[in-house]
Every structure is written in structure tokens, then in C-alpha cells.
């Protein structure tokens, strides 16, 4: 860099510094009571706006109309022409779930219990307190 360019660069930075200092407020004006009150008012407004938003947004979301809890399969079938009971979807990775005995895992087992023909109606023993009578002694 030549000396003339160096001098020009210093002058440009000095001009920029003077303009910045002229536009900046003084420390006394920033810390004055008027400036602090203005800041407090802005801060209160922002806090109030946030509080109002924190109350209104959840209130609006909780009060708006909700979708019915149960899906309307008849309406879905009428709109799409698809019966949800007949449609199946298979993922590309479903072959990983095809294990031997998979059909047995999807069935509900039926357990048959055969009771003897002469079984008593109650399950409590014959000498329990419910079957004995108290004596009047």
C-alpha cells in the first residue's frame, strides 16, 4: 500500500468515526430518568403483549371446533371409493416380519375347559364358615 493510499484510508476512517460519534446519544441522555421511563414503558408493553398472547392463543386453540373423535368410515368410503376394511398396505420391509409361525401369532387361541359332570356349583370347601351354622351357646 502506498503512503497516499494510507493517508486516504486514515481520513476515511476518521470521517466515519466523527459521523458515528455525532449520531450516537451521550451517556447522560441514555441514563436520564426520561430515557429510563421510556424503556420501562416499552418493556411493560412487550410483557403485556406476550401475556395477552400467552392467554389468547391457548384459549383459542382449546375453544375452537374439534374434529369428531371417531373416524367416519362411511363418509370416507363415499368420498374416496375405498373401503378401509378391504384395503391393505404392505411396506417394502414387511418381508422381515415374515417368520415361521406368523399365522399362529395372529390367531386368538381357543381354550376349551371340560368340567366334570358332577362338579359342585361352588368352589368353597364344605367345611368353610359360610356353610356351617352357629350354635346358640
Secondary structure, DSSP 8 states (H G I E B T S, - for coil): --HHHHHHHHHHHHHHHHHHHHHS--HHHHSSHHHHHHHHHHHHHHHHHHHHHHHHHHHHHHHS----SS--HHHHHHHH---TTT-----TTGGGG--TTHHHHHS---------TT--S--S-TTSTTTS-----
